């Protein structure tokens, strides 16, 4: 669903879901910064790891960090720790 679809949904929970996801993303970002851990997100179907240092450098949201991240930057791609 698009943002416009969500804003026009009949179900009030569905209408509120976008704001809830944004709040959850911000809390995840804050936790990553406080614990100096990375966020793992999906961009263009690929898992990407955004380090706490990159989050601090790039701005207020994970989207800002993703926008500034080169698409081929291997060191930030999520890896299986095994």
N, C-alpha and C positions, 0 to 999 in steps of 0.2 A: 504494500500500500504506500501511496505517496503521502506527504504531509497534508496536502489538500484533501485527500480521501479521509485521512484520520480526523481532520478538523470538522468534516461533514458527517461523520459516523453517527448513527442513532444511539448506539450504546455509549453511555457516559464514561465507562471504564476504558473503552477503546479510544475515545477522544482524549482521555488523560494519559494514555500510554506513552505518547511521545515525550511529554514533559517528565514522566517517571523515568524513561530511559536516559534522558539528558541528566537528570539528578543522579542516577546510578553511575553514569559515566564520570561525572564530576567527582563523586565519592571515590570511585576506583582510582582516579588520577591523584586525588589527595592522599589516599592510602599508599599509592606507589611512591609518591614524593616523600612521605613520612617514613616509610620503611626502606627507602632507597632500592626499590625493586622496579622491574620493567612492567609495562602494560603489553599485552598481546592482543592485537586487533587483526581483522581481516580487511585487506585492501585489494581490490581486483582479483578476488578469489584466492589470495595468498596470505598466509599467516605472517605477520610482521611483529617484531619485538621493538618496542620503543622504550629505551632506557630512561631512568629517572633523570639522568643528566641531560638527555635530549629534551625531555619535557620541560626542565627548568630553562633551557636555552631558547626553546622555540615559542613559548607563549602560554596562553591560558588554557588551551584545550588540546586533547589528543588529536583533534582534526587539524589544528595548527601545526603540530609536530608532523603529522602525516603529509600535509601539503608541502612542507619544506623538505621532506625526505626524498632523495633520489630513488627512482623506481628500482634500480639495479643494485642498491646498497645491500650487499650480502651480510655484512656484519650485524645488521638489525633484523634480519629474518629470523623468525622463531625456529629453534632447533630442538630436537628431542635430546634431553639431557643424558640419555643412556649411551 
